[in-house]
């Protein structure tokens, strides 16, 4: 039995959202305030409404604002539909169906769904937070003059005590007693603000069950009582003498009864169960509260998971398990949680094999049935997790049409298409700690290479949108080449804006001949930067070079070519030291000047490379029809020479641009080259789109 999905209406930031789950582990990811904690709250309400008195803040306030006139007459309500699925085996006792018998739903023909071995039973529990109908007229009288949301909320606060959580059967619409719902699952909610106070209760319950099976418990109590009586005999004797003197005088002694002092042990043993922290080398002990938060975090999570009652159906809700944990410990904890799922699957496999040997179907009961829900902001966890286990939540806002909603995406469903199998395999390999950061962002920039990734924040600052990047957690992700299509399915129908900077990879030479540069614009028109299915999404934009560049590096060089100081520094950042005197010695960036002064390059290998590069361009340069074409060819010579050196030094190039290490002359202080750079136009246009 497991929780298959929840349908949430008008609860907090959920307006009308369906979230599907799977039996096993469910990793809930997304940016801050996307609804992750609220989702755990929703699941916890299935078992714990008595501990959760409602609040005016539990209502979806965007909904209240949009439908204020309606709610002045009809009070708001919260509806949560819990869809439960259970595979019933007919050859052994199974109490699962008894737990939700009042909520079973049937097909139109009145039968339950079946497969080859099991009856698949479905149930739906409706939980409503609603006003007691007998107060409806009072509510309407109070609200009829409330035309502003703030006034309405103040009045609604007065009626909150008249609201309550109630369970219903969705077929008969009959109210169901709370205790009949709260026995379906055993739900343990581990909040993010964990303390040592939460370490023991679950373990003590487990210890109590074990003690109830301990035959020597009565004798042990008697032995402890005898020991206490012997050890404290002096105290009891003193009290006995005092009582003997006074009890007859005050009327305590009555007939054959007499008050006698004694030490009797009659306490539950589990209350004395404690953890201590013991130094394994020196043997001294410390209380757990003196231990680090991260370690205690691990101990608490372990205790709640490990010491469960056999044959229970458990929902474990863990909020941010990475709290206070070193990345390596986060990874280890998650592998432990994953092992529960694997052990469960192995147990079922062994049962089936044994059943086949015995010639029977086999018992579907498992020792512990854990369905785990955890929220996380940790890229260390998502990097080590199975993509099939991830559920992405995004809080989508569109103020233009006054739309606010939580969008839920099961990544398993997104990558089920046949054409996405390769993409899923790619993500499993390359969705590392750095790239996993995009799973928690509202806006994402996908780039091909390291240099763009390192420089994007500085470019955003130069474009005047650095505040936008910091406040909205824009994640910049290097996809490693042209692998955009592998990542983009993550963002379909999510509202997350994704900006892709794709190199156009224009070929300047064909069969050793320089291409007609008029073909450049045609190439931009015909190229397919990403698959067509992604191009039609309004939340995805692809930008590429537009000023004769084929990559980010040579477009950057071309955009800044008119600034001699900048382009010389860029070229020196990536070229060998033996070329630097030549770069500084030739006044102008002129292909003819470089050709005439080749002998000034002292290093033979460097001189040959420059000579060979000049030969690629010099014929078309000298035979150009006009000065404009000649200038384009000259720029491309220097830009592509720069690219040839930069292709293996992209990280160094970006660091040098961002470092305070350049100067105009010997008499000036070093400065940042980024301050003098012009941001390539296609990048500026993309960042402007991202800001909107």
PEFEN-V424210 format. One record per residue. N is the residue number from 1. PHI is phi in whole degrees, -180 to 180 (* if undefined). NEAR is the number of other ideal C-beta (glycine too) atoms within 12 Angstrom. D_CENTER is the distance of its C-alpha to the mean C-alpha in whole Angstrom. Layout:
((N | PHI | NEAR | D_CENTER) (N | PHI | NEAR | D_CENTER))
//
This chain:
((1 | * | 40 | 26) (2 | -153 | 38 | 22) (3 | -82 | 45 | 20) (4 | -83 | 29 | 20) (5 | -165 | 30 | 19) (6 | -127 | 41 | 19) (7 | -118 | 29 | 20) (8 | -110 | 38 | 20) (9 | -123 | 28 | 22) (10 | 65 | 34 | 23) (11 | -109 | 40 | 21) (12 | 53 | 36 | 19) (13 | -86 | 35 | 17) (14 | -86 | 39 | 17) (15 | -92 | 34 | 21) (16 | -156 | 25 | 21) (17 | -131 | 35 | 18) (18 | -108 | 28 | 18) (19 | -122 | 39 | 15) (20 | -96 | 25 | 16) (21 | -123 | 37 | 15) (22 | -132 | 26 | 17) (23 | -71 | 30 | 19) (24 | 123 | 31 | 17) (25 | -99 | 40 | 14) (26 | -126 | 44 | 11) (27 | -100 | 44 | 7) (28 | -99 | 47 | 6) (29 | -120 | 43 | 2) (30 | 147 | 40 | 4) (31 | -67 | 34 | 7) (32 | -60 | 21 | 9) (33 | 61 | 21 | 11) (34 | -93 | 39 | 10) (35 | 117 | 36 | 11) (36 | -63 | 41 | 8) (37 | -65 | 31 | 11) (38 | -63 | 36 | 14) (39 | -66 | 42 | 13) (40 | -62 | 39 | 13) (41 | -60 | 37 | 17) (42 | -60 | 49 | 18) (43 | -64 | 43 | 18) (44 | -64 | 35 | 19) (45 | -63 | 42 | 22) (46 | -60 | 42 | 23) (47 | -118 | 36 | 25) (48 | -134 | 25 | 25) (49 | -70 | 30 | 27) (50 | -66 | 16 | 30) (51 | -93 | 15 | 27) (52 | -126 | 26 | 26) (53 | -69 | 17 | 28) (54 | -66 | 32 | 27) (55 | -142 | 21 | 27) (56 | -61 | 27 | 28) (57 | -81 | 20 | 24) (58 | -80 | 34 | 23) (59 | -77 | 37 | 24) (60 | -74 | 33 | 23) (61 | -75 | 27 | 25) (62 | -64 | 28 | 24) (63 | -66 | 30 | 26) (64 | -61 | 34 | 29) (65 | -66 | 21 | 29) (66 | -72 | 20 | 30) (67 | -123 | 23 | 32) (68 | -59 | 27 | 34) (69 | -61 | 16 | 37) (70 | -65 | 17 | 36) (71 | -77 | 32 | 35) (72 | -71 | 25 | 38) (73 | -101 | 18 | 40) (74 | -116 | 17 | 37) (75 | -63 | 34 | 35) (76 | -70 | 37 | 31) (77 | -146 | 31 | 29) (78 | -114 | 40 | 26) (79 | -125 | 33 | 25) (80 | -131 | 44 | 23) (81 | -104 | 35 | 24) (82 | -103 | 41 | 23) (83 | -98 | 30 | 23) (84 | -116 | 39 | 24) (85 | -126 | 33 | 26) (86 | -141 | 36 | 28) (87 | -93 | 30 | 30) (88 | -95 | 32 | 34) (89 | -94 | 30 | 36) (90 | -96 | 19 | 40) (91 | -100 | 19 | 41) (92 | -155 | 17 | 40) (93 | -67 | 14 | 39) (94 | -142 | 26 | 36) (95 | -85 | 21 | 35) (96 | -59 | 33 | 32) (97 | -66 | 29 | 34) (98 | -68 | 20 | 35) (99 | -71 | 31 | 32) (100 | -126 | 36 | 32) (101 | -60 | 23 | 35) (102 | -81 | 29 | 35) (103 | -127 | 37 | 32) (104 | -66 | 32 | 33) (105 | -116 | 30 | 33) (106 | -127 | 18 | 36) (107 | -72 | 13 | 36) (108 | -62 | 7 | 39) (109 | -85 | 7 | 41) (110 | 85 | 9 | 41) (111 | -108 | 14 | 39) (112 | -92 | 22 | 36) (113 | -71 | 19 | 34) (114 | -136 | 16 | 35) (115 | -127 | 13 | 34) (116 | -62 | 9 | 37) (117 | -116 | 20 | 36) (118 | -123 | 25 | 34) (119 | -93 | 25 | 35) (120 | -94 | 28 | 31) (121 | -97 | 34 | 31) (122 | -115 | 32 | 29) (123 | -140 | 39 | 29) (124 | -131 | 35 | 28) (125 | -107 | 46 | 28) (126 | -103 | 37 | 28) (127 | -112 | 43 | 27) (128 | -122 | 32 | 28) (129 | -107 | 37 | 29) (130 | -148 | 32 | 32) (131 | -79 | 32 | 35) (132 | -60 | 21 | 38) (133 | -56 | 18 | 41) (134 | -70 | 9 | 44) (135 | -105 | 21 | 42) (136 | -63 | 19 | 42) (137 | -63 | 17 | 45) (138 | -62 | 18 | 44) (139 | -61 | 29 | 41) (140 | -65 | 21 | 42) (141 | -62 | 16 | 45) (142 | -68 | 25 | 43) (143 | -91 | 33 | 40) (144 | -61 | 18 | 43) (145 | -103 | 12 | 43) (146 | -92 | 26 | 40) (147 | -99 | 14 | 39) (148 | -115 | 15 | 36) (149 | -59 | 24 | 33) (150 | -64 | 16 | 33) (151 | -66 | 19 | 37) (152 | -62 | 31 | 35) (153 | -65 | 24 | 32) (154 | -63 | 16 | 35) (155 | -72 | 28 | 37) (156 | -62 | 32 | 34) (157 | -59 | 21 | 34) (158 | -67 | 21 | 37) (159 | -95 | 32 | 36) (160 | -58 | 26 | 33) (161 | -65 | 15 | 35) (162 | -93 | 22 | 37) (163 | -92 | 31 | 33) (164 | -153 | 25 | 32) (165 | -90 | 37 | 30) (166 | -138 | 29 | 31) (167 | -97 | 38 | 31) (168 | -138 | 29 | 32) (169 | -83 | 26 | 33) (170 | -75 | 29 | 32) (171 | -89 | 18 | 36) (172 | -89 | 14 | 38) (173 | 62 | 14 | 36) (174 | -83 | 15 | 38) (175 | -72 | 22 | 36) (176 | -117 | 29 | 35) (177 | -62 | 15 | 36) (178 | -61 | 25 | 33) (179 | -67 | 14 | 34) (180 | -77 | 22 | 34) (181 | -92 | 35 | 30) (182 | -72 | 25 | 29) (183 | -96 | 26 | 30) (184 | -67 | 39 | 28) (185 | -124 | 36 | 25) (186 | -96 | 30 | 25) (187 | -109 | 36 | 22) (188 | -118 | 37 | 21) (189 | -108 | 35 | 18) (190 | -108 | 37 | 17) (191 | -73 | 25 | 16) (192 | -71 | 26 | 14) (193 | -89 | 16 | 18) (194 | -77 | 30 | 19) (195 | -133 | 20 | 23) (196 | -67 | 25 | 26) (197 | -63 | 13 | 27) (198 | -92 | 25 | 25) (199 | -72 | 31 | 26) (200 | -99 | 28 | 29) (201 | -52 | 21 | 29) (202 | -67 | 31 | 27) (203 | -68 | 28 | 29) (204 | -65 | 24 | 32) (205 | -65 | 24 | 32) (206 | -65 | 25 | 32) (207 | -61 | 25 | 35) (208 | -60 | 23 | 37) (209 | -62 | 21 | 37) (210 | -68 | 18 | 38) (211 | -67 | 23 | 41) (212 | -63 | 16 | 42) (213 | -95 | 12 | 43) (214 | -88 | 16 | 45) (215 | -67 | 9 | 48) (216 | -88 | 13 | 50) (217 | -65 | 21 | 48) (218 | -64 | 16 | 51) (219 | -62 | 13 | 53) (220 | -65 | 19 | 51) (221 | -62 | 21 | 51) (222 | -65 | 16 | 54) (223 | -65 | 15 | 55) (224 | -66 | 22 | 52) (225 | -61 | 21 | 55) (226 | -63 | 18 | 58) (227 | -65 | 16 | 56) (228 | -64 | 21 | 55) (229 | -64 | 22 | 59) (230 | -70 | 16 | 61) (231 | -68 | 14 | 59) (232 | -113 | 19 | 59) (233 | -60 | 17 | 63) (234 | -62 | 14 | 64) (235 | -69 | 17 | 62) (236 | -65 | 21 | 62) (237 | -67 | 18 | 66) (238 | -63 | 14 | 66) (239 | -68 | 20 | 64) (240 | -63 | 20 | 67) (241 | -64 | 15 | 70) (242 | -63 | 16 | 69) (243 | -67 | 21 | 68) (244 | -60 | 18 | 71) (245 | -71 | 15 | 73) (246 | -100 | 15 | 71) (247 | -68 | 20 | 70) (248 | -75 | 15 | 73) (249 | -66 | 11 | 74) (250 | -94 | 11 | 71) (251 | 89 | 11 | 71) (252 | -70 | 17 | 68) (253 | -73 | 17 | 70) (254 | -139 | 11 | 72) (255 | 65 | 8 | 74) (256 | -88 | 5 | 73) (257 | -90 | 11 | 69) (258 | -143 | 14 | 68) (259 | -82 | 19 | 65) (260 | -124 | 18 | 64) (261 | -75 | 22 | 62) (262 | -164 | 20 | 59) (263 | -97 | 23 | 56) (264 | -125 | 17 | 54) (265 | -90 | 23 | 51) (266 | -144 | 16 | 49) (267 | -101 | 17 | 45) (268 | -69 | 17 | 42) (269 | -64 | 23 | 42) (270 | -66 | 23 | 38) (271 | -69 | 16 | 38) (272 | -95 | 15 | 39) (273 | -76 | 23 | 36) (274 | -142 | 19 | 34) (275 | -101 | 24 | 32) (276 | -126 | 19 | 34) (277 | -101 | 21 | 33) (278 | -115 | 15 | 36) (279 | -72 | 12 | 36) (280 | -73 | 8 | 37) (281 | -93 | 6 | 40) (282 | -98 | 8 | 42) (283 | 86 | 10 | 41) (284 | -76 | 12 | 40) (285 | -119 | 15 | 38) (286 | -138 | 18 | 36) (287 | -70 | 15 | 34) (288 | -61 | 27 | 30) (289 | -66 | 20 | 29) (290 | -83 | 16 | 31) (291 | -86 | 24 | 28) (292 | -67 | 19 | 25) (293 | -61 | 23 | 22) (294 | -63 | 23 | 20) (295 | -66 | 26 | 22) (296 | -64 | 29 | 23) (297 | -57 | 35 | 19) (298 | -63 | 33 | 20) (299 | -62 | 34 | 23) (300 | -66 | 37 | 22) (301 | -60 | 42 | 19) (302 | -61 | 27 | 21) (303 | -63 | 30 | 24) (304 | -68 | 36 | 22) (305 | -79 | 34 | 21) (306 | -75 | 25 | 25) (307 | -98 | 29 | 27) (308 | -99 | 30 | 27) (309 | -76 | 22 | 30) (310 | -58 | 17 | 31) (311 | 66 | 22 | 31) (312 | -92 | 31 | 28) (313 | -102 | 36 | 26) (314 | -109 | 35 | 23) (315 | -110 | 41 | 19) (316 | -107 | 41 | 17) (317 | -108 | 41 | 15) (318 | -120 | 45 | 13) (319 | -96 | 30 | 11) (320 | 49 | 31 | 9) (321 | -62 | 45 | 12) (322 | -79 | 37 | 11) (323 | -54 | 32 | 14) (324 | 67 | 26 | 17) (325 | -106 | 28 | 16) (326 | -61 | 19 | 17) (327 | -50 | 20 | 15) (328 | -65 | 17 | 18) (329 | -73 | 26 | 18) (330 | -60 | 34 | 14) (331 | -62 | 25 | 15) (332 | -65 | 23 | 18) (333 | -63 | 39 | 16) (334 | -66 | 35 | 13) (335 | -64 | 21 | 17) (336 | -66 | 27 | 18) (337 | -63 | 40 | 16) (338 | -64 | 27 | 16) (339 | -64 | 20 | 20) (340 | -61 | 33 | 20) (341 | -64 | 33 | 20) (342 | -66 | 19 | 22) (343 | -65 | 22 | 25) (344 | -63 | 28 | 24) (345 | -65 | 19 | 25) (346 | -65 | 16 | 28) (347 | -61 | 23 | 29) (348 | -64 | 27 | 30) (349 | -63 | 16 | 31) (350 | -64 | 18 | 34) (351 | -61 | 26 | 35) (352 | -63 | 22 | 35) (353 | -64 | 13 | 37) (354 | -66 | 16 | 39) (355 | -63 | 20 | 40) (356 | -64 | 14 | 41) (357 | -65 | 11 | 44) (358 | -85 | 13 | 45) (359 | 76 | 9 | 45) (360 | -128 | 17 | 43) (361 | -69 | 22 | 40) (362 | 100 | 25 | 38) (363 | -80 | 22 | 36) (364 | -84 | 31 | 33) (365 | -67 | 25 | 32) (366 | -121 | 33 | 30) (367 | -59 | 21 | 30) (368 | -134 | 25 | 27) (369 | -111 | 36 | 24) (370 | -105 | 42 | 21) (371 | -111 | 40 | 18) (372 | -108 | 44 | 15) (373 | -123 | 44 | 12) (374 | -134 | 48 | 9) (375 | -100 | 40 | 6) (376 | -155 | 43 | 5) (377 | -114 | 31 | 5) (378 | -93 | 33 | 7) (379 | -66 | 28 | 8) (380 | -66 | 28 | 10) (381 | -74 | 41 | 9) (382 | -66 | 39 | 7) (383 | -67 | 31 | 11) (384 | -100 | 31 | 12) (385 | -90 | 40 | 11) (386 | -81 | 27 | 13) (387 | -60 | 37 | 11) (388 | -66 | 23 | 13) (389 | -92 | 33 | 11) (390 | -95 | 41 | 8) (391 | -121 | 42 | 8) (392 | -99 | 46 | 7) (393 | -113 | 43 | 8) (394 | -133 | 39 | 10) (395 | -95 | 32 | 13) (396 | -92 | 32 | 16) (397 | -123 | 24 | 19) (398 | -135 | 16 | 22) (399 | -69 | 10 | 25) (400 | -63 | 8 | 28) (401 | -105 | 10 | 28) (402 | 54 | 14 | 26) (403 | -115 | 18 | 23) (404 | -136 | 31 | 20) (405 | -154 | 31 | 18) (406 | -92 | 40 | 14) (407 | -105 | 34 | 14) (408 | -109 | 40 | 12) (409 | -134 | 33 | 12) (410 | -89 | 30 | 12) (411 | -63 | 38 | 12) (412 | -59 | 27 | 15) (413 | -69 | 26 | 17) (414 | -66 | 28 | 16) (415 | -103 | 30 | 18) (416 | -81 | 16 | 20) (417 | -61 | 16 | 23) (418 | -58 | 9 | 26) (419 | -73 | 16 | 25) (420 | -100 | 27 | 22) (421 | -60 | 15 | 22) (422 | -65 | 17 | 23) (423 | -65 | 33 | 20) (424 | -64 | 29 | 18) (425 | -64 | 15 | 20) (426 | -65 | 27 | 19) (427 | -63 | 37 | 16) (428 | -58 | 24 | 16) (429 | -89 | 16 | 18) (430 | -111 | 24 | 17) (431 | -80 | 36 | 13) (432 | -87 | 23 | 14) (433 | -59 | 22 | 12) (434 | -69 | 22 | 13) (435 | -72 | 32 | 12) (436 | -63 | 34 | 9) (437 | -57 | 27 | 9) (438 | -68 | 43 | 9) (439 | -69 | 44 | 6) (440 | -111 | 37 | 5) (441 | -106 | 36 | 9) (442 | -89 | 34 | 12) (443 | -138 | 38 | 14) (444 | -134 | 42 | 15) (445 | -116 | 47 | 18) (446 | -103 | 45 | 18) (447 | -127 | 43 | 22) (448 | -79 | 36 | 24) (449 | -125 | 34 | 25) (450 | -69 | 28 | 24) (451 | -61 | 41 | 27) (452 | -61 | 43 | 25) (453 | -60 | 29 | 22) (454 | -70 | 26 | 24) (455 | -94 | 38 | 26) (456 | -63 | 41 | 23) (457 | -63 | 27 | 23) (458 | -66 | 29 | 27) (459 | -64 | 42 | 27) (460 | -62 | 32 | 25) (461 | -64 | 22 | 27) (462 | -67 | 26 | 31) (463 | -87 | 28 | 30) (464 | 80 | 15 | 29) (465 | -124 | 30 | 25) (466 | -63 | 19 | 24) (467 | -61 | 14 | 23) (468 | -62 | 24 | 21) (469 | -66 | 29 | 19) (470 | -69 | 13 | 18) (471 | -78 | 15 | 18) (472 | -109 | 26 | 16) (473 | 49 | 24 | 13) (474 | -84 | 34 | 15) (475 | -94 | 35 | 13) (476 | -105 | 39 | 16) (477 | -124 | 42 | 16) (478 | -87 | 34 | 19) (479 | -89 | 38 | 19) (480 | 76 | 23 | 22) (481 | 92 | 20 | 25) (482 | -103 | 27 | 25) (483 | -91 | 28 | 22) (484 | -60 | 38 | 21) (485 | -62 | 32 | 21) (486 | -71 | 34 | 19) (487 | -94 | 43 | 16) (488 | -65 | 40 | 17) (489 | -57 | 35 | 16) (490 | -60 | 45 | 13) (491 | -113 | 40 | 14) (492 | -66 | 31 | 17) (493 | 61 | 25 | 17) (494 | -111 | 37 | 14) (495 | 83 | 32 | 16) (496 | -74 | 40 | 14) (497 | -79 | 33 | 17) (498 | -122 | 41 | 17) (499 | -106 | 44 | 20) (500 | -110 | 40 | 22) (501 | -103 | 47 | 25) (502 | -111 | 41 | 27) (503 | -71 | 36 | 30) (504 | -82 | 34 | 33) (505 | 53 | 24 | 34) (506 | -69 | 34 | 38) (507 | -94 | 20 | 41) (508 | -82 | 33 | 44) (509 | -129 | 21 | 46) (510 | -128 | 12 | 47) (511 | 55 | 7 | 50) (512 | 80 | 12 | 50) (513 | -112 | 13 | 51) (514 | -72 | 27 | 49) (515 | -73 | 24 | 48) (516 | -66 | 21 | 49) (517 | -67 | 30 | 47) (518 | -68 | 14 | 47) (519 | -79 | 20 | 45) (520 | -62 | 28 | 42) (521 | -64 | 18 | 41) (522 | -64 | 14 | 42) (523 | -62 | 27 | 39) (524 | -63 | 26 | 37) (525 | -71 | 14 | 37) (526 | -88 | 12 | 37) (527 | -66 | 24 | 34) (528 | -113 | 20 | 31) (529 | -66 | 30 | 28) (530 | -144 | 33 | 26) (531 | -63 | 26 | 26) (532 | -60 | 14 | 28) (533 | -63 | 18 | 26) (534 | -90 | 30 | 23) (535 | -66 | 22 | 26) (536 | -83 | 15 | 27) (537 | -88 | 23 | 23) (538 | -68 | 18 | 24) (539 | -93 | 29 | 20) (540 | -121 | 38 | 21) (541 | -131 | 34 | 24) (542 | -114 | 35 | 25) (543 | -123 | 35 | 28) (544 | -141 | 39 | 30) (545 | -60 | 39 | 33) (546 | -142 | 27 | 36) (547 | -121 | 30 | 39) (548 | 78 | 37 | 40) (549 | -76 | 37 | 37) (550 | -106 | 35 | 36) (551 | -138 | 38 | 33) (552 | -59 | 43 | 31) (553 | -66 | 39 | 33) (554 | -78 | 40 | 37) (555 | -68 | 41 | 36) (556 | -60 | 46 | 35) (557 | -65 | 44 | 38) (558 | -63 | 40 | 40) (559 | -65 | 30 | 39) (560 | -107 | 34 | 40) (561 | -61 | 34 | 43) (562 | -71 | 17 | 46) (563 | -97 | 21 | 45) (564 | -59 | 21 | 47) (565 | -61 | 25 | 45) (566 | -66 | 30 | 42) (567 | -70 | 32 | 42) (568 | -66 | 32 | 44) (569 | -66 | 34 | 42) (570 | -58 | 42 | 39) (571 | -67 | 41 | 42) (572 | -69 | 30 | 42) (573 | -60 | 35 | 39) (574 | -113 | 35 | 39) (575 | -87 | 35 | 42) (576 | -67 | 23 | 44) (577 | -59 | 16 | 46) (578 | -69 | 19 | 50) (579 | -93 | 31 | 49) (580 | -62 | 23 | 48) (581 | -60 | 19 | 52) (582 | -66 | 27 | 52) (583 | -60 | 35 | 50) (584 | -75 | 20 | 51) (585 | -75 | 17 | 54) (586 | -89 | 26 | 54) (587 | -60 | 13 | 54) (588 | -101 | 19 | 53) (589 | -85 | 32 | 50) (590 | -125 | 22 | 53) (591 | -64 | 36 | 53) (592 | -70 | 20 | 57) (593 | -64 | 20 | 57) (594 | -65 | 33 | 55) (595 | -66 | 27 | 57) (596 | -70 | 15 | 60) (597 | -113 | 23 | 59) (598 | -56 | 27 | 57) (599 | -65 | 15 | 60) (600 | -75 | 22 | 58) (601 | -82 | 28 | 55) (602 | -80 | 19 | 56) (603 | -84 | 20 | 54) (604 | -60 | 13 | 55) (605 | -66 | 14 | 52) (606 | -67 | 26 | 50) (607 | -61 | 23 | 53) (608 | -65 | 14 | 53) (609 | -62 | 22 | 49) (610 | -64 | 37 | 50) (611 | -62 | 23 | 53) (612 | -63 | 18 | 52) (613 | -66 | 32 | 49) (614 | -62 | 31 | 52) (615 | -63 | 22 | 54) (616 | -65 | 26 | 51) (617 | -111 | 36 | 51) (618 | -65 | 26 | 55) (619 | -64 | 19 | 57) (620 | -70 | 27 | 55) (621 | -66 | 31 | 55) (622 | -73 | 18 | 58) (623 | -104 | 13 | 59) (624 | -64 | 22 | 56) (625 | -71 | 15 | 58) (626 | -149 | 12 | 57) (627 | -67 | 11 | 56) (628 | -63 | 14 | 52) (629 | -64 | 22 | 52) (630 | -61 | 24 | 53) (631 | -66 | 22 | 51) (632 | -62 | 31 | 48) (633 | -65 | 34 | 49) (634 | -63 | 32 | 49) (635 | -60 | 33 | 46) (636 | -66 | 39 | 44) (637 | -58 | 40 | 46) (638 | -71 | 39 | 45) (639 | -65 | 40 | 41) (640 | -80 | 34 | 41) (641 | -64 | 35 | 43) (642 | -58 | 40 | 40) (643 | -62 | 37 | 38) (644 | -64 | 29 | 40) (645 | -82 | 32 | 39) (646 | -79 | 33 | 36) (647 | -62 | 24 | 34) (648 | -106 | 16 | 34) (649 | -136 | 26 | 33) (650 | -66 | 30 | 30) (651 | -65 | 22 | 29) (652 | -63 | 23 | 32) (653 | -60 | 38 | 33) (654 | -63 | 34 | 30) (655 | -62 | 22 | 30) (656 | -66 | 29 | 34) (657 | -63 | 40 | 33) (658 | -86 | 27 | 31) (659 | -90 | 20 | 34) (660 | -88 | 15 | 37) (661 | -141 | 18 | 39) (662 | -125 | 26 | 41) (663 | -150 | 16 | 44) (664 | -73 | 17 | 47) (665 | -155 | 11 | 50) (666 | -68 | 8 | 51) (667 | -93 | 7 | 52) (668 | -114 | 10 | 48) (669 | -71 | 12 | 45) (670 | -58 | 17 | 42) (671 | -143 | 21 | 40) (672 | -83 | 23 | 36) (673 | -67 | 35 | 37) (674 | -58 | 32 | 34) (675 | -67 | 21 | 36) (676 | -99 | 23 | 38) (677 | -73 | 34 | 36) (678 | -94 | 26 | 36) (679 | -71 | 33 | 33) (680 | -51 | 38 | 33) (681 | -61 | 24 | 34) (682 | -66 | 36 | 31) (683 | -73 | 41 | 28) (684 | -61 | 29 | 30) (685 | -64 | 23 | 30) (686 | -65 | 40 | 26) (687 | -67 | 37 | 25) (688 | -64 | 21 | 27) (689 | -64 | 26 | 25) (690 | -66 | 36 | 22) (691 | -72 | 23 | 23) (692 | -69 | 18 | 25))
//
